[in-house]
Amino acid sequence: MEQFDYVVLGASHAGLEALRAIRAHDADGSIAVLDREGRLPVSPTVLPYVVSGKRPEDRIALRERGWFDDLQVAYRQQAHAAALDTAYSRLRLADGREIGYGKLLLATGAAPAIPPIEGLSDVRFHVLRTLDDALALREVASAAGRSAGRAVVLGAGLVGMHAAENLARAGARVTIVEMRDQVLPGYFDATAAARIEGAFRDNGVEVLTGRRVARVAPRAAGCTVLLEGGEACDADVLLVAAGVRPEVSYLAGSGVAVERGVVVDEFMRTAAANVWAAGDVVQTRSFFGDATPAGGILPDAVEQGRTAGMSMAGDPALQPYPGGVSLNTYGFFGRRALSVGRDAPREAGPGWETRVRGGEGSDAYLKIVLCEGRLQGVFGVDVLFDPGIMWELILRRVDVGARADALLEDPQDTARALMSGLWR
Ligand SMILES: Cc1cc2nc3c(=O)[nH]c(=O)nc-3n(C[C@H](O)[C@H](O)[C@H](O)COP(=O)(O)OP(=O)(O)OC[C@H]3O[C@@H](n4cnc5c(N)ncnc54)[C@H](O)[C@@H]3O)c2cc1C
């Protein structure tokens, strides 16, 4: 049995950042990173561009092999974890091999959630999480594009929207079905979402919000998606993008607590000794301490990976993970939407303040949300600002109340000036 001081399971955003953080503090410890895939790591965020053909699959690696060599990390591909034995500190792989660890990071991400829709298992449908998924979708998408075939996308989250745009760009006639009453729920406020939706419609994409799928039925080529209320959409290509579930199948009986994801503390430690977890596999708490959706995004995976790596290596510079603050940069049809933080609650109390620039009819839109002077959220379409700086202002609970007008008028320079005052 091979044995390492540190084992990182999953070579994507969370795992790779953890490797860097471990090696930054521990120059000598033996480290292995294991991944079930048989190729260099790939970010799921690049997959829609693989589908459209914009990014060739041989030029999308997150890291080259030399990166692992430079860090003196043993990089094992086709190492699919099947079970975790925390009593004996070892992982069992699907091919029967065993790997022992001193400290272990679980960074296995998430897998597409398949909703319990009647008839779905009887038809061919696609998901988008791995390179194989993208290549399979690219093949059917280009056939659909050539023949102006019909594609139906179930779900208007980031995955569904990115994929829908790229299917439309490939020439398919696309319909998006979303059960919530706006696209990108949880990422953008209703006004920003309406503008994004408008851009999709302008580019020929049909967007059906507030609609639930009743069932799916096979058709000669493809299937028919039947909606509650009687509407029906024929699909040559069906993509299910209805959210994700944490990739935890190998944790059964391990003693690692799992609820909506692996349960971790503020240093990303799990309930099992010497086992940490980070990224989409964990159940993230919100920075705001409320039910604001958190996690499932790349910046969070990186932040958690860094925290876990520092914690594993005993780095004295370690800070507790503050909780997730949503941060999204979303490009669509050549335009850009940005969102950071949270919107005001429906029943906002007296301390809350919302300021908006760019109403109906204007292209650019910006909304800032404050609570007792502290920045809570910024949402914009076609307005330039650095989301990373806004993110810092939120995390540091900076009182921006006196600069709220300036922030609305010129978010980029005002936020920079506020931050530079803090750094001095
Ligand atoms: C199409 C798409 C578009 C997206 N767009 C955005 C975006 O615009 N902005 C954004 O912030 N986020 C986006 N996301 C989400 C973002 O990709 C994830 O938040 C991020 O990849 C999470 O990183 P992770 O390291 O936790 O997990 P993952 O990236 O899921 O990586 C998990 C790794 O673990 C490996 N693994 C899994 N199980 C096992 C096992 N049993 N044994 C060994 N290895 C295993 C997998 O092979 C994989 O390499 C998008 C996701 C998708 C699918």
PDBQT file of the ligand as one rigid body, heavy atoms in Angstrom, charges set to zero:
ROOT
HETATM    1  C1  LIG A 501     -20.905  23.971 -17.153  1.00  0.00    +0.000 C 
HETATM    2  C2  LIG A 501     -20.513  24.651 -15.865  1.00  0.00    +0.000 A 
HETATM    3  C3  LIG A 501     -20.364  26.041 -15.846  1.00  0.00    +0.000 A 
HETATM    4  C4  LIG A 501     -20.001  26.673 -14.655  1.00  0.00    +0.000 A 
HETATM    5  N1  LIG A 501     -19.845  28.027 -14.666  1.00  0.00    +0.000 NA
HETATM    6  C5  LIG A 501     -19.453  28.652 -13.541  1.00  0.00    +0.000 A 
HETATM    7  C6  LIG A 501     -19.238  30.066 -13.544  1.00  0.00    +0.000 A 
HETATM    8  O1  LIG A 501     -19.457  30.747 -14.556  1.00  0.00    +0.000 OA
HETATM    9  N2  LIG A 501     -18.828  30.660 -12.377  1.00  0.00    +0.000 N 
HETATM   10  C7  LIG A 501     -18.589  29.921 -11.235  1.00  0.00    +0.000 A 
HETATM   11  O2  LIG A 501     -18.185  30.498 -10.223  1.00  0.00    +0.000 OA
HETATM   12  N3  LIG A 501     -18.796  28.586 -11.203  1.00  0.00    +0.000 NA
HETATM   13  C8  LIG A 501     -19.217  27.940 -12.319  1.00  0.00    +0.000 A 
HETATM   14  N4  LIG A 501     -19.411  26.581 -12.299  1.00  0.00    +0.000 N 
HETATM   15  C9  LIG A 501     -19.170  25.844 -11.035  1.00  0.00    +0.000 C 
HETATM   16  C10 LIG A 501     -17.673  25.541 -10.837  1.00  0.00    +0.000 C 
HETATM   17  O3  LIG A 501     -17.196  24.826 -11.951  1.00  0.00    +0.000 OA
HETATM   18  C11 LIG A 501     -17.505  24.709  -9.543  1.00  0.00    +0.000 C 
HETATM   19  O4  LIG A 501     -17.934  25.495  -8.445  1.00  0.00    +0.000 OA
HETATM   20  C12 LIG A 501     -16.052  24.290  -9.326  1.00  0.00    +0.000 C 
HETATM   21  O5  LIG A 501     -15.567  23.533 -10.409  1.00  0.00    +0.000 OA
HETATM   22  C13 LIG A 501     -15.930  23.473  -8.031  1.00  0.00    +0.000 C 
HETATM   23  O6  LIG A 501     -14.623  23.000  -7.912  1.00  0.00    +0.000 OA
HETATM   24  P1  LIG A 501     -14.309  21.700  -7.054  1.00  0.00    +0.000 P 
HETATM   25  O7  LIG A 501     -12.816  21.558  -7.077  1.00  0.00    +0.000 OA
HETATM   26  O8  LIG A 501     -14.982  21.756  -5.743  1.00  0.00    +0.000 OA
HETATM   27  O9  LIG A 501     -15.013  20.481  -7.828  1.00  0.00    +0.000 OA
HETATM   28  P2  LIG A 501     -14.995  19.967  -9.330  1.00  0.00    +0.000 P 
HETATM   29  O10 LIG A 501     -14.548  21.035 -10.263  1.00  0.00    +0.000 OA
HETATM   30  O11 LIG A 501     -16.305  19.324  -9.565  1.00  0.00    +0.000 OA
HETATM   31  O12 LIG A 501     -13.868  18.840  -9.335  1.00  0.00    +0.000 OA
HETATM   32  C14 LIG A 501     -13.990  17.635  -8.615  1.00  0.00    +0.000 C 
HETATM   33  C15 LIG A 501     -12.871  16.700  -9.045  1.00  0.00    +0.000 C 
HETATM   34  O13 LIG A 501     -12.969  15.507  -8.259  1.00  0.00    +0.000 OA
HETATM   35  C16 LIG A 501     -12.833  14.358  -9.098  1.00  0.00    +0.000 C 
HETATM   36  N5  LIG A 501     -13.572  13.264  -8.460  1.00  0.00    +0.000 N 
HETATM   37  C17 LIG A 501     -14.897  13.209  -8.188  1.00  0.00    +0.000 A 
HETATM   38  N6  LIG A 501     -15.204  12.053  -7.549  1.00  0.00    +0.000 NA
HETATM   39  C18 LIG A 501     -14.054  11.368  -7.422  1.00  0.00    +0.000 A 
HETATM   40  C19 LIG A 501     -13.709  10.116  -6.844  1.00  0.00    +0.000 A 
HETATM   41  N7  LIG A 501     -14.630   9.328  -6.273  1.00  0.00    +0.000 N 
HETATM   42  N8  LIG A 501     -12.410   9.707  -6.890  1.00  0.00    +0.000 NA
HETATM   43  C20 LIG A 501     -11.456  10.484  -7.473  1.00  0.00    +0.000 A 
HETATM   44  N9  LIG A 501     -11.731  11.697  -8.036  1.00  0.00    +0.000 NA
HETATM   45  C21 LIG A 501     -13.005  12.121  -8.000  1.00  0.00    +0.000 A 
HETATM   46  C22 LIG A 501     -13.439  14.802 -10.434  1.00  0.00    +0.000 C 
HETATM   47  O14 LIG A 501     -12.900  14.035 -11.489  1.00  0.00    +0.000 OA
HETATM   48  C23 LIG A 501     -12.979  16.277 -10.503  1.00  0.00    +0.000 C 
HETATM   49  O15 LIG A 501     -11.718  16.397 -11.119  1.00  0.00    +0.000 OA
HETATM   50  C24 LIG A 501     -19.785  25.912 -13.467  1.00  0.00    +0.000 A 
HETATM   51  C25 LIG A 501     -19.963  24.513 -13.496  1.00  0.00    +0.000 A 
HETATM   52  C26 LIG A 501     -20.321  23.895 -14.676  1.00  0.00    +0.000 A 
HETATM   53  C27 LIG A 501     -20.522  22.400 -14.687  1.00  0.00    +0.000 C 
ENDROOT
TORSDOF 0
